[in-house]
Amino acid sequence: MEKKKSRYYTNKSIRAKIDKLLFKNAQIQCTLVEDSTEEEKDKARNHTQKIAYAIYEIDKTFAEENFPHIDFCEVL
């Protein structure tokens, strides 16, 4: 069975939208430090999950490949 290819790699518009969301996620993750509180870590996880859901709405294949720890069944 052939693996489904993400539209991220073939569509410039989709790539731009996803890249913008990935940049937001990187900014959030960069705010965490070794001594971040659990509350700060939870907040970052929640933001990452929202970003992953937004990416899932754009390109399901890309989201599932890059956020394997998130259960996207909750999105539906």
Residue pairs with C-beta under 8 A, 6 or more apart in sequence:
4 61
5 61
6 59
6 61
6 62
6 65
7 14
7 59
7 61
7 62
8 14
8 15
8 18
8 59
8 61
8 62
9 15
14 58
14 59
17 58
18 55
18 58
18 59
18 62
21 51
21 54
21 55
21 58
22 51
22 55
24 47
24 51
25 47
25 48
25 51
28 44
28 47
28 48
28 51
29 44
29 48
31 40
31 44
32 40
32 41
32 44
36 44
48 67
49 70
52 63
52 67
52 70
52 72
53 63
53 70
53 72
53 75
55 62
55 63
55 66
55 67
56 63
56 64
56 67
56 72
56 75
57 75
60 72
63 70
63 72
64 72
